[in-house]
Amino acid sequence: MNEEDFSSHSIESNHRRFQVTVYSGGMKMIGIVYHSADTRSSSRRASDFIHSVNQERLTLSSPRIYERSTNLVIDEPPFVVINMAQITAMHAEELEME
């Protein structure tokens, strides 16, 4: 097959960006999650995104990590990977794509 054979077979996807707040232990983390959805699920709400996460881990980009008791920022790494089993609560808001 050559390159032209693949150009006619496009897969439509809708890339979405969410600001996600995660509570885990004594920390609150706020970061960005990128999600690719097929066209059937593109009209879903941000809360539907949270319920559809079926992975063991969630990656937040550009997170701010707060100590919950003082609400002080304790770290701002480039990304953080969170074990879903350790999440107490999670909230998402959809953001515009850049």
N, CA, C and O atoms as a printed pandas DataFrame, in Angstrom:
     atom_number atom_name residue_name chain_id  residue_number  x_coord  y_coord  z_coord
0              1         N          MET        A               1    0.841   -1.193    0.000
1              2        CA          MET        A               1    0.000    0.000    0.000
2              3         C          MET        A               1    0.883    1.251    0.000
3              4         O          MET        A               1    1.951    1.287    0.611
4              5         N          ASN        A               2    0.410    2.240   -0.686
5              6        CA          ASN        A               2    1.154    3.495   -0.674
6              7         C          ASN        A               2    0.400    4.532    0.160
7              8         O          ASN        A               2   -0.678    4.259    0.687
8              9         N          GLU        A               3    0.972    5.691    0.266
9             10        CA          GLU        A               3    0.413    6.753    1.109
10            11         C          GLU        A               3   -0.983    7.169    0.675
11            12         O          GLU        A               3   -1.811    7.499    1.524
12            13         N          GLU        A               4   -1.262    7.162   -0.601
13            14        CA          GLU        A               4   -2.582    7.561   -1.109
14            15         C          GLU        A               4   -3.679    6.605   -0.640
15            16         O          GLU        A               4   -4.820    7.025   -0.446
16            17         N          ASP        A               5   -3.347    5.320   -0.454
17            18        CA          ASP        A               5   -4.333    4.353    0.026
18            19         C          ASP        A               5   -4.836    4.713    1.419
19            20         O          ASP        A               5   -6.001    4.476    1.740
20            21         N          PHE        A               6   -3.966    5.283    2.247
21            22        CA          PHE        A               6   -4.345    5.618    3.611
22            23         C          PHE        A               6   -5.071    6.962    3.704
23            24         O          PHE        A               6   -5.852    7.174    4.632
24            25         N          SER        A               7   -4.828    7.855    2.777
25            26        CA          SER        A               7   -5.415    9.191    2.858
26            27         C          SER        A               7   -6.931    9.171    2.734
27            28         O          SER        A               7   -7.590   10.076    3.245
28            29         N          SER        A               8   -7.499    8.184    2.081
29            30        CA          SER        A               8   -8.946    8.138    1.921
30            31         C          SER        A               8   -9.654    7.482    3.115
31            32         O          SER        A               8  -10.884    7.454    3.163
32            33         N          HIS        A               9   -8.893    6.960    4.068
33            34        CA          HIS        A               9   -9.467    6.279    5.235
34            35         C          HIS        A               9   -9.197    7.090    6.490
35            36         O          HIS        A               9   -8.370    6.708    7.318
36            37         N          SER        A              10   -9.872    8.176    6.627
37            38        CA          SER        A              10   -9.661    9.003    7.810
38            39         C          SER        A              10  -10.589    8.560    8.935
39            40         O          SER        A              10  -11.722    8.133    8.711
40            41         N          ILE        A              11  -10.078    8.675   10.123
41            42        CA          ILE        A              11  -10.873    8.365   11.314
42            43         C          ILE        A              11  -11.208    9.684   11.971
43            44         O          ILE        A              11  -10.317   10.448   12.342
44            45         N          GLU        A              12  -12.485    9.949   12.113
45            46        CA          GLU        A              12  -12.890   11.193   12.749
46            47         C          GLU        A              12  -12.829   11.041   14.252
47            48         O          GLU        A              12  -13.342   10.077   14.821
48            49         N          SER        A              13  -12.191   12.013   14.883
49            50        CA          SER        A              13  -12.168   12.022   16.341
50            51         C          SER        A              13  -12.291   13.461   16.799
51            52         O          SER        A              13  -12.001   14.399   16.057
52            53         N          ASN        A              14  -12.715   13.605   17.999
53            54        CA          ASN        A              14  -12.936   14.913   18.572
54            55         C          ASN        A              14  -12.018   15.016   19.778
55            56         O          ASN        A              14  -12.249   14.367   20.798
56            57         N          HIS        A              15  -10.988   15.824   19.664
57            58        CA          HIS        A              15  -10.059   15.992   20.775
58            59         C          HIS        A              15  -10.639   17.031   21.722
59            60         O          HIS        A              15  -11.044   18.119   21.313
60            61         N          ARG        A              16  -10.668   16.668   22.987
61            62        CA          ARG        A              16  -11.230   17.565   23.993
62            63         C          ARG        A              16  -10.218   17.759   25.109
63            64         O          ARG        A              16   -9.378   16.896   25.361
64            65         N          ARG        A              17  -10.309   18.902   25.773
65            66        CA          ARG        A              17   -9.380   19.264   26.831
66            67         C          ARG        A              17  -10.194   19.595   28.078
67            68         O          ARG        A              17  -11.160   20.356   28.019
68            69         N          PHE        A              18   -9.796   19.019   29.198
69            70        CA          PHE        A              18  -10.512   19.215   30.459
70            71         C          PHE        A              18   -9.565   19.715   31.542
71            72         O          PHE        A              18   -8.418   19.277   31.631
72            73         N          GLN        A              19  -10.055   20.633   32.360
73            74        CA          GLN        A              19   -9.359   20.959   33.601
74            75         C          GLN        A              19   -9.951   20.038   34.653
75            76         O          GLN        A              19  -11.153   20.078   34.916
76            77         N          VAL        A              20   -9.113   19.213   35.251
77            78        CA          VAL        A              20   -9.586   18.207   36.192
78            79         C          VAL        A              20   -9.028   18.518   37.578
79            80         O          VAL        A              20   -7.835   18.775   37.740
80            81         N          THR        A              21   -9.903   18.490   38.565
81            82        CA          THR        A              21   -9.513   18.618   39.968
82            83         C          THR        A              21   -9.642   17.254   40.599
83            84         O          THR        A              21  -10.702   16.630   40.545
84            85         N          VAL        A              22   -8.547   16.787   41.206
85            86        CA          VAL        A              22   -8.501   15.463   41.811
86            87         C          VAL        A              22   -8.172   15.624   43.290
87            88         O          VAL        A              22   -7.261   16.365   43.659
88            89         N          TYR        A              23   -8.925   14.921   44.130
89            90        CA          TYR        A              23   -8.649   14.868   45.562
90            91         C          TYR        A              23   -8.149   13.476   45.888
91            92         O          TYR        A              23   -8.811   12.483   45.586
92            93         N          SER        A              24   -6.969   13.405   46.511
93            94        CA          SER        A              24   -6.380   12.125   46.866
94            95         C          SER        A              24   -5.572   12.301   48.141
95            96         O          SER        A              24   -4.616   13.076   48.177
96            97         N          GLY        A              25   -5.960   11.579   49.187
97            98        CA          GLY        A              25   -5.261   11.719   50.462
98            99         C          GLY        A              25   -5.329   13.149   50.950
99           100         O          GLY        A              25   -6.405   13.746   50.992
100          101         N          GLY        A              26   -4.191   13.701   51.317
101          102        CA          GLY        A              26   -4.141   15.070   51.812
102          103         C          GLY        A              26   -3.834   16.077   50.730
103          104         O          GLY        A              26   -3.449   17.207   51.029
104          105         N          MET        A              27   -3.998   15.686   49.462
105          106        CA          MET        A              27   -3.661   16.580   48.365
106          107         C          MET        A              27   -4.855   16.868   47.457
107          108         O          MET        A              27   -5.776   16.064   47.313
108          109         N          LYS        A              28   -4.792   18.048   46.856
109          110        CA          LYS        A              28   -5.714   18.422   45.784
110          111         C          LYS        A              28   -4.831   18.743   44.583
111          112         O          LYS        A              28   -3.872   19.505   44.709
112          113         N          MET        A              29   -5.141   18.174   43.426
113          114        CA          MET        A              29   -4.360   18.416   42.215
114          115         C          MET        A              29   -5.274   18.958   41.130
115          116         O          MET        A              29   -6.358   18.427   40.890
116          117         N          ILE        A              30   -4.829   20.009   40.485
117          118        CA          ILE        A              30   -5.575   20.597   39.376
118          119         C          ILE        A              30   -4.671   20.586   38.161
119          120         O          ILE        A              30   -3.580   21.156   38.184
120          121         N          GLY        A              31   -5.129   19.929   37.089
121          122        CA          GLY        A              31   -4.320   19.843   35.887
122          123         C          GLY        A              31   -5.185   19.641   34.661
123          124         O          GLY        A              31   -6.413   19.675   34.734
124          125         N          ILE        A              32   -4.528   19.432   33.540
125          126        CA          ILE        A              32   -5.200   19.308   32.257
126          127         C          ILE        A              32   -5.154   17.849   31.803
127          128         O          ILE        A              32   -4.127   17.181   31.916
128          129         N          VAL        A              33   -6.291   17.369   31.288
129          130        CA          VAL        A              33   -6.382   16.035   30.703
130          131         C          VAL        A              33   -6.864   16.209   29.269
131          132         O          VAL        A              33   -7.841   16.911   29.007
132          133         N          TYR        A              34   -6.165   15.559   28.347
133          134        CA          TYR        A              34   -6.572   15.558   26.940
134          135         C          TYR        A              34   -7.258   14.230   26.670
135          136         O          TYR        A              34   -6.791   13.176   27.102
136          137         N          HIS        A              35   -8.370   14.293   25.952
137          138        CA          HIS        A              35   -9.165   13.095   25.706
138          139         C          HIS        A              35   -9.607   13.092   24.247
139          140         O          HIS        A              35  -10.089   14.100   23.732
140          141         N          SER        A              36   -9.440   11.970   23.600
141          142        CA          SER        A              36   -9.930   11.807   22.223
142          143         C          SER        A              36  -11.207   11.001   22.277
143          144         O          SER        A              36  -11.233    9.893   22.811
144          145         N          ALA        A              37  -12.255   11.556   21.726
145          146        CA          ALA        A              37  -13.553   10.876   21.722
146          147         C          ALA        A              37  -13.981   10.664   20.287
147          148         O          ALA        A              37  -13.679   11.473   19.410
148          149         N          ASP        A              38  -14.689    9.566   20.051
149          150        CA          ASP        A              38  -15.227    9.375   18.706
150          151         C          ASP        A              38  -16.406   10.325   18.521
151          152         O          ASP        A              38  -16.849   10.961   19.477
152          153         N          THR        A              39  -16.906   10.420   17.315
153          154        CA          THR        A              39  -17.960   11.402   17.025
154          155         C          THR        A              39  -19.256   11.109   17.780
155          156         O          THR        A              39  -20.036   12.028   18.029
156          157         N          ARG        A              40  -19.503    9.852   18.148
157          158        CA          ARG        A              40  -20.737    9.534   18.883
158          159         C          ARG        A              40  -20.712   10.089   20.302
159          160         O          ARG        A              40  -21.759   10.434   20.850
160          161         N          SER        A              41  -19.522   10.177   20.903
161          162        CA          SER        A              41  -19.450   10.646   22.283
162          163         C          SER        A              41  -19.007   12.100   22.377
163          164         O          SER        A              41  -18.732   12.584   23.475
164          165         N          SER        A              42  -18.931   12.801   21.258
165          166        CA          SER        A              42  -18.430   14.173   21.265
166          167         C          SER        A              42  -19.371   15.146   21.959
167          168         O          SER        A              42  -18.939   16.228   22.356
168          169         N          SER        A              43  -20.629   14.801   22.114
169          170        CA          SER        A              43  -21.573   15.724   22.749
170          171         C          SER        A              43  -21.700   15.472   24.246
171          172         O          SER        A              43  -22.528   16.101   24.906
172          173         N          ARG        A              44  -20.915   14.585   24.781
173          174        CA          ARG        A              44  -20.995   14.277   26.204
174          175         C          ARG        A              44  -20.569   15.455   27.062
175          176         O          ARG        A              44  -19.775   16.296   26.640
176          177         N          ARG        A              45  -21.110   15.503   28.272
177          178        CA          ARG        A              45  -20.746   16.538   29.232
178          179         C          ARG        A              45  -19.428   16.162   29.907
179          180         O          ARG        A              45  -18.980   15.018   29.825
180          181         N          ALA        A              46  -18.817   17.138   30.573
181          182        CA          ALA        A              46  -17.559   16.886   31.287
182          183         C          ALA        A              46  -17.750   15.817   32.355
183          184         O          ALA        A              46  -16.854   15.001   32.571
184          185         N          SER        A              47  -18.892   15.806   33.024
185          186        CA          SER        A              47  -19.143   14.788   34.046
186          187         C          SER        A              47  -19.223   13.390   33.434
187          188         O          SER        A              47  -18.858   12.409   34.081
188          189         N          ASP        A              48  -19.699   13.293   32.190
189          190        CA          ASP        A              48  -19.718   12.006   31.499
190          191         C          ASP        A              48  -18.296   11.523   31.224
191          192         O          ASP        A              48  -18.024   10.323   31.272
192          193         N          PHE        A              49  -17.393   12.458   30.936
193          194        CA          PHE        A              49  -15.995   12.101   30.727
194          195         C          PHE        A              49  -15.427   11.426   31.972
195          196         O          PHE        A              49  -14.752   10.402   31.868
196          197         N          ILE        A              50  -15.692   11.987   33.135
197          198        CA          ILE        A              50  -15.171   11.425   34.381
198          199         C          ILE        A              50  -15.640    9.987   34.559
199          200         O          ILE        A              50  -14.856    9.111   34.926
200          201         N          HIS        A              51  -16.909    9.751   34.301
201          202        CA          HIS        A              51  -17.469    8.412   34.496
202          203         C          HIS        A              51  -17.007    7.419   33.425
203          204         O          HIS        A              51  -17.125    6.208   33.611
204          205         N          SER        A              52  -16.483    7.927   32.310
205          206        CA          SER        A              52  -16.050    7.030   31.240
206          207         C          SER        A              52  -14.580    6.628   31.337
207          208         O          SER        A              52  -14.121    5.784   30.567
208          209         N          VAL        A              53  -13.838    7.221   32.274
209          210        CA          VAL        A              53  -12.421    6.865   32.423
210          211         C          VAL        A              53  -12.344    5.432   32.933
211          212         O          VAL        A              53  -12.788    5.134   34.042
212          213         N          ASN        A              54  -11.781    4.555   32.120
213          214        CA          ASN        A              54  -11.702    3.147   32.503
214          215         C          ASN        A              54  -10.260    2.662   32.502
215          216         O          ASN        A              54   -9.980    1.514   32.158
216          217         N          GLN        A              55   -9.366    3.532   32.883
217          218        CA          GLN        A              55   -7.948    3.198   32.962
218          219         C          GLN        A              55   -7.539    3.094   34.425
219          220         O          GLN        A              55   -8.237    3.587   35.311
220          221         N          GLU        A              56   -6.411    2.454   34.668
221          222        CA          GLU        A              56   -5.906    2.343   36.036
222          223         C          GLU        A              56   -5.247    3.630   36.498
223          224         O          GLU        A              56   -5.137    3.885   37.697
224          225         N          ARG        A              57   -4.805    4.447   35.533
225          226        CA          ARG        A              57   -4.092    5.676   35.871
226          227         C          ARG        A              57   -4.629    6.844   35.044
227          228         O          ARG        A              57   -5.155    6.670   33.945
228          229         N          LEU        A              58   -4.478    8.031   35.609
229          230        CA          LEU        A              58   -4.884    9.261   34.934
230          231         C          LEU        A              58   -3.671   10.177   34.903
231          232         O          LEU        A              58   -3.020   10.378   35.928
232          233         N          THR        A              59   -3.363   10.734   33.742
233          234        CA          THR        A              59   -2.227   11.645   33.608
234          235         C          THR        A              59   -2.735   13.068   33.540
235          236         O          THR        A              59   -3.561   13.402   32.690
236          237         N          LEU        A              60   -2.238   13.910   34.443
237          238        CA          LEU        A              60   -2.545   15.342   34.439
238          239         C          LEU        A              60   -1.323   16.079   33.924
239          240         O          LEU        A              60   -0.217   15.863   34.420
240          241         N          SER        A              61   -1.503   16.947   32.936
241          242        CA          SER        A              61   -0.391   17.780   32.480
242          243         C          SER        A              61   -0.471   19.139   33.157
243          244         O          SER        A              61   -1.553   19.629   33.481
244          245         N          SER        A              62    0.685   19.733   33.361
245          246        CA          SER        A              62    0.819   21.054   34.007
246          247         C          SER        A              62    0.012   21.150   35.305
247          248         O          SER        A              62   -0.735   22.110   35.493
248          249         N          PRO        A              63    0.154   20.168   36.202
249          250        CA          PRO        A              63   -0.663   20.213   37.422
250          251         C          PRO        A              63   -0.103   21.169   38.478
251          252         O          PRO        A              63    1.092   21.464   38.515
252          253         N          ARG        A              64   -0.988   21.625   39.310
253          254        CA          ARG        A              64   -0.632   22.317   40.543
254          255         C          ARG        A              64   -1.090   21.394   41.667
255          256         O          ARG        A              64   -2.245   20.970   41.700
256          257         N          ILE        A              65   -0.192   21.092   42.574
257          258        CA          ILE        A              65   -0.512   20.189   43.675
258          259         C          ILE        A              65   -0.591   21.014   44.954
259          260         O          ILE        A              65    0.355   21.708   45.327
260          261         N          TYR        A              66   -1.734   20.923   45.609
261          262        CA          TYR        A              66   -1.994   21.688   46.827
262          263         C          TYR        A              66   -2.058   20.757   48.034
263          264         O          TYR        A              66   -2.468   19.602   47.923
264          265         N          GLU        A              67   -1.647   21.277   49.182
265          266        CA          GLU        A              67   -1.912   20.592   50.439
266          267         C          GLU        A              67   -3.332   20.981   50.830
267          268         O          GLU        A              67   -3.646   22.166   50.953
268          269         N          ARG        A              68   -4.197   19.974   51.025
269          270        CA          ARG        A              68   -5.615   20.266   51.257
270          271         C          ARG        A              68   -5.859   21.068   52.524
271          272         O          ARG        A              68   -6.726   21.941   52.536
272          273         N          SER        A              69   -5.122   20.796   53.582
273          274        CA          SER        A              69   -5.393   21.467   54.865
274          275         C          SER        A              69   -5.047   22.950   54.839
275          276         O          SER        A              69   -5.690   23.742   55.527
276          277         N          THR        A              70   -4.033   23.346   54.050
277          278        CA          THR        A              70   -3.622   24.754   54.012
278          279         C          THR        A              70   -3.930   25.432   52.683
279          280         O          THR        A              70   -3.880   26.658   52.582
280          281         N          ASN        A              71   -4.251   24.631   51.653
281          282        CA          ASN        A              71   -4.496   25.112   50.293
282          283         C          ASN        A              71   -3.281   25.815   49.685
283          284         O          ASN        A              71   -3.423   26.648   48.790
284          285         N          LEU        A              72   -2.078   25.470   50.179
285          286        CA          LEU        A              72   -0.842   26.016   49.635
286          287         C          LEU        A              72   -0.320   25.111   48.528
287          288         O          LEU        A              72   -0.391   23.886   48.629
288          289         N          VAL        A              73    0.205   25.721   47.471
289          290        CA          VAL        A              73    0.800   24.946   46.380
290          291         C          VAL        A              73    2.103   24.341   46.886
291          292         O          VAL        A              73    2.985   25.056   47.361
292          293         N          ILE        A              74    2.220   23.014   46.781
293          294        CA          ILE        A              74    3.439   22.352   47.240
294          295         C          ILE        A              74    4.322   21.875   46.089
295          296         O          ILE        A              74    5.495   21.568   46.305
296          297         N          ASP        A              75    3.782   21.807   44.869
297          298        CA          ASP        A              75    4.583   21.403   43.715
298          299         C          ASP        A              75    3.849   21.751   42.421
299          300         O          ASP        A              75    2.620   21.820   42.388
300          301         N          GLU        A              76    4.630   21.972   41.349
301          302        CA          GLU        A              76    4.091   22.223   40.010
302          303         C          GLU        A              76    4.943   21.481   38.984
303          304         O          GLU        A              76    5.669   22.110   38.214
304          305         N          PRO        A              77    4.862   20.142   38.966
305          306        CA          PRO        A              77    5.660   19.358   38.013
306          307         C          PRO        A              77    5.093   19.466   36.593
307          308         O          PRO        A              77    3.989   19.980   36.417
308          309         N          PRO        A              78    5.826   18.992   35.579
309          310        CA          PRO        A              78    5.314   19.040   34.205
310          311         C          PRO        A              78    4.091   18.147   34.014
311          312         O          PRO        A              78    3.195   18.472   33.234
312          313         N          PHE        A              79    4.055   17.024   34.725
313          314        CA          PHE        A              79    2.909   16.119   34.678
314          315         C          PHE        A              79    2.923   15.252   35.930
315          316         O          PHE        A              79    3.926   15.160   36.637
316          317         N          VAL        A              80    1.780   14.618   36.183
317          318        CA          VAL        A              80    1.677   13.667   37.291
318          319         C          VAL        A              80    0.759   12.536   36.836
319          320         O          VAL        A              80   -0.233   12.763   36.145
320          321         N          VAL        A              81    1.106   11.320   37.233
321          322        CA          VAL        A              81    0.291   10.150   36.925
322          323         C          VAL        A              81   -0.330    9.687   38.237
323          324         O          VAL        A              81    0.379    9.432   39.211
324          325         N          ILE        A              82   -1.657    9.580   38.259
325          326        CA          ILE        A              82   -2.397    9.270   39.477
326          327         C          ILE        A              82   -3.037    7.896   39.343
327          328         O          ILE        A              82   -3.659    7.592   38.325
328          329         N          ASN        A              83   -2.888    7.081   40.354
329          330        CA          ASN        A              83   -3.554    5.784   40.405
330          331         C          ASN        A              83   -5.032    6.043   40.686
331          332         O          ASN        A              83   -5.368    6.641   41.708
332          333         N          MET        A              84   -5.913    5.605   39.799
333          334        CA          MET        A              84   -7.354    5.866   39.928
334          335         C          MET        A              84   -7.930    5.314   41.232
335          336         O          MET        A              84   -8.889    5.875   41.763
336          337         N          ALA        A              85   -7.365    4.232   41.753
337          338        CA          ALA        A              85   -7.864    3.646   43.000
338          339         C          ALA        A              85   -7.590    4.546   44.199
339          340         O          ALA        A              85   -8.209    4.377   45.250
340          341         N          GLN        A              86   -6.671    5.499   44.058
341          342        CA          GLN        A              86   -6.321    6.399   45.156
342          343         C          GLN        A              86   -7.099    7.717   45.135
343          344         O          GLN        A              86   -6.922    8.557   46.016
344          345         N          ILE        A              87   -7.951    7.895   44.139
345          346        CA          ILE        A              87   -8.705    9.147   44.005
346          347         C          ILE        A              87   -9.961    9.092   44.863
347          348         O          ILE        A              87  -10.772    8.173   44.749
348          349         N          THR        A              88  -10.104   10.094   45.727
349          350        CA          THR        A              88  -11.276   10.210   46.588
350          351         C          THR        A              88  -12.442   10.854   45.838
351          352         O          THR        A              88  -13.578   10.388   45.915
352          353         N          ALA        A              89  -12.140   11.936   45.110
353          354        CA          ALA        A              89  -13.163   12.654   44.339
354          355         C          ALA        A              89  -12.490   13.327   43.151
355          356         O          ALA        A              89  -11.294   13.617   43.175
356          357         N          MET        A              90  -13.289   13.572   42.103
357          358        CA          MET        A              90  -12.752   14.174   40.886
358          359         C          MET        A              90  -13.832   15.041   40.248
359          360         O          MET        A              90  -15.015   14.701   40.262
360          361         N          HIS        A              91  -13.401   16.163   39.691
361          362        CA          HIS        A              91  -14.311   17.094   39.022
362          363         C          HIS        A              91  -13.645   17.557   37.725
363          364         O          HIS        A              91  -12.440   17.807   37.709
364          365         N          ALA        A              92  -14.404   17.672   36.650
365          366        CA          ALA        A              92  -13.844   18.122   35.368
366          367         C          ALA        A              92  -14.673   19.247   34.777
367          368         O          ALA        A              92  -15.896   19.286   34.908
368          369         N          GLU        A              93  -13.971   20.159   34.122
369          370        CA          GLU        A              93  -14.605   21.238   33.360
370          371         C          GLU        A              93  -13.956   21.258   31.979
371          372         O          GLU        A              93  -12.731   21.228   31.862
372          373         N          GLU        A              94  -14.778   21.309   30.939
373          374        CA          GLU        A              94  -14.205   21.314   29.587
374          375         C          GLU        A              94  -13.639   22.686   29.275
375          376         O          GLU        A              94  -14.231   23.716   29.598
376          377         N          LEU        A              95  -12.470   22.675   28.634
377          378        CA          LEU        A              95  -11.794   23.893   28.211
378          379         C          LEU        A              95  -11.777   23.939   26.693
379          380         O          LEU        A              95  -11.921   22.907   26.038
380          381         N          GLU        A              96  -11.604   25.117   26.135
381          382        CA          GLU        A              96  -11.461   25.270   24.688
382          383         C          GLU        A              96  -10.117   24.698   24.272
383          384         O          GLU        A              96   -9.135   24.807   25.006
384          385         N          MET        A              97  -10.074   24.088   23.091
385          386        CA          MET        A              97   -8.791   23.627   22.563
386          387         C          MET        A              97   -7.987   24.833   22.118
387          388         O          MET        A              97   -8.541   25.814   21.623
388          389         N          GLU        A              98   -6.678   24.754   22.297
389          390        CA          GLU        A              98   -5.798   25.871   21.902
390          391         C          GLU        A              98   -5.408   25.766   20.471
391          392         O          GLU        A              98   -4.673   26.616   19.967
